[in-house]
């Protein structure tokens, strides 16, 4: 019961994460290119991307340790790496998404230290774009869209 609830929450929350990270990345890229001034709205958009991604990470951690797939570590050991599905869910998806959320966190932290709008948007554009690419690369699309 807990597992099913967490799985649904993780799946549906992922839509929100993607939407907000795409919005935040697009906002930073657009305003960087068009030399717009950094505003409180831009700060809130990037902060919201940080918050929703961290909530997704916390849900993911709980889900990871409650999933029936987690038992494959004890059954297969290093053999998990030889099974494409097990590797995706137990290694690639969690690791790459942790890296993506770390990039969001680093980008958010670094942009606050910059003094000009252009520098702020440049940092956000770089880090959030890389994070978005990583997030998109490790979504289990076959399962998620069904």
Secondary structure as a PSIPRED ss2 file (coil, helix, strand):
# PSIPRED VFORMAT (PSIPRED V4.0)

   1 X C   1.000  0.000  0.000
   2 X H   0.000  1.000  0.000
   3 X H   0.000  1.000  0.000
   4 X H   0.000  1.000  0.000
   5 X H   0.000  1.000  0.000
   6 X H   0.000  1.000  0.000
   7 X H   0.000  1.000  0.000
   8 X H   0.000  1.000  0.000
   9 X H   0.000  1.000  0.000
  10 X H   0.000  1.000  0.000
  11 X H   0.000  1.000  0.000
  12 X H   0.000  1.000  0.000
  13 X H   0.000  1.000  0.000
  14 X H   0.000  1.000  0.000
  15 X H   0.000  1.000  0.000
  16 X H   0.000  1.000  0.000
  17 X H   0.000  1.000  0.000
  18 X H   0.000  1.000  0.000
  19 X H   0.000  1.000  0.000
  20 X H   0.000  1.000  0.000
  21 X H   0.000  1.000  0.000
  22 X H   0.000  1.000  0.000
  23 X H   0.000  1.000  0.000
  24 X H   0.000  1.000  0.000
  25 X H   0.000  1.000  0.000
  26 X H   0.000  1.000  0.000
  27 X H   0.000  1.000  0.000
  28 X H   0.000  1.000  0.000
  29 X H   0.000  1.000  0.000
  30 X H   0.000  1.000  0.000
  31 X H   0.000  1.000  0.000
  32 X H   0.000  1.000  0.000
  33 X H   0.000  1.000  0.000
  34 X C   1.000  0.000  0.000
  35 X C   1.000  0.000  0.000
  36 X C   1.000  0.000  0.000
  37 X C   1.000  0.000  0.000
  38 X C   1.000  0.000  0.000
  39 X C   1.000  0.000  0.000
  40 X H   0.000  1.000  0.000
  41 X H   0.000  1.000  0.000
  42 X H   0.000  1.000  0.000
  43 X H   0.000  1.000  0.000
  44 X H   0.000  1.000  0.000
  45 X H   0.000  1.000  0.000
  46 X H   0.000  1.000  0.000
  47 X H   0.000  1.000  0.000
  48 X H   0.000  1.000  0.000
  49 X H   0.000  1.000  0.000
  50 X H   0.000  1.000  0.000
  51 X H   0.000  1.000  0.000
  52 X H   0.000  1.000  0.000
  53 X H   0.000  1.000  0.000
  54 X H   0.000  1.000  0.000
  55 X H   0.000  1.000  0.000
  56 X H   0.000  1.000  0.000
  57 X H   0.000  1.000  0.000
  58 X H   0.000  1.000  0.000
  59 X H   0.000  1.000  0.000
  60 X H   0.000  1.000  0.000
  61 X H   0.000  1.000  0.000
  62 X H   0.000  1.000  0.000
  63 X H   0.000  1.000  0.000
  64 X H   0.000  1.000  0.000
  65 X H   0.000  1.000  0.000
  66 X H   0.000  1.000  0.000
  67 X C   1.000  0.000  0.000
  68 X H   0.000  1.000  0.000
  69 X H   0.000  1.000  0.000
  70 X H   0.000  1.000  0.000
  71 X H   0.000  1.000  0.000
  72 X H   0.000  1.000  0.000
  73 X H   0.000  1.000  0.000
  74 X H   0.000  1.000  0.000
  75 X H   0.000  1.000  0.000
  76 X H   0.000  1.000  0.000
  77 X H   0.000  1.000  0.000
  78 X H   0.000  1.000  0.000
  79 X H   0.000  1.000  0.000
  80 X H   0.000  1.000  0.000
  81 X H   0.000  1.000  0.000
  82 X H   0.000  1.000  0.000
  83 X C   1.000  0.000  0.000
  84 X H   0.000  1.000  0.000
  85 X H   0.000  1.000  0.000
  86 X H   0.000  1.000  0.000
  87 X H   0.000  1.000  0.000
  88 X H   0.000  1.000  0.000
  89 X H   0.000  1.000  0.000
  90 X H   0.000  1.000  0.000
  91 X H   0.000  1.000  0.000
  92 X H   0.000  1.000  0.000
  93 X H   0.000  1.000  0.000
  94 X H   0.000  1.000  0.000
  95 X H   0.000  1.000  0.000
  96 X H   0.000  1.000  0.000
  97 X H   0.000  1.000  0.000
  98 X H   0.000  1.000  0.000
  99 X H   0.000  1.000  0.000
 100 X H   0.000  1.000  0.000
 101 X H   0.000  1.000  0.000
 102 X H   0.000  1.000  0.000
 103 X H   0.000  1.000  0.000
 104 X H   0.000  1.000  0.000
 105 X H   0.000  1.000  0.000
 106 X H   0.000  1.000  0.000
 107 X H   0.000  1.000  0.000
 108 X H   0.000  1.000  0.000
 109 X H   0.000  1.000  0.000
 110 X H   0.000  1.000  0.000
 111 X H   0.000  1.000  0.000
 112 X H   0.000  1.000  0.000
 113 X H   0.000  1.000  0.000
 114 X C   1.000  0.000  0.000
 115 X C   1.000  0.000  0.000
 116 X C   1.000  0.000  0.000
 117 X H   0.000  1.000  0.000
 118 X H   0.000  1.000  0.000
 119 X H   0.000  1.000  0.000
 120 X H   0.000  1.000  0.000
 121 X H   0.000  1.000  0.000
 122 X H   0.000  1.000  0.000
 123 X H   0.000  1.000  0.000
 124 X H   0.000  1.000  0.000
 125 X H   0.000  1.000  0.000
 126 X H   0.000  1.000  0.000
 127 X H   0.000  1.000  0.000
 128 X H   0.000  1.000  0.000
 129 X H   0.000  1.000  0.000
 130 X H   0.000  1.000  0.000
 131 X H   0.000  1.000  0.000
 132 X H   0.000  1.000  0.000
 133 X H   0.000  1.000  0.000
 134 X H   0.000  1.000  0.000
 135 X H   0.000  1.000  0.000
 136 X H   0.000  1.000  0.000
 137 X H   0.000  1.000  0.000
 138 X C   1.000  0.000  0.000
 139 X C   1.000  0.000  0.000
 140 X C   1.000  0.000  0.000
 141 X H   0.000  1.000  0.000
 142 X H   0.000  1.000  0.000
 143 X H   0.000  1.000  0.000
 144 X H   0.000  1.000  0.000
 145 X C   1.000  0.000  0.000
 146 X C   1.000  0.000  0.000
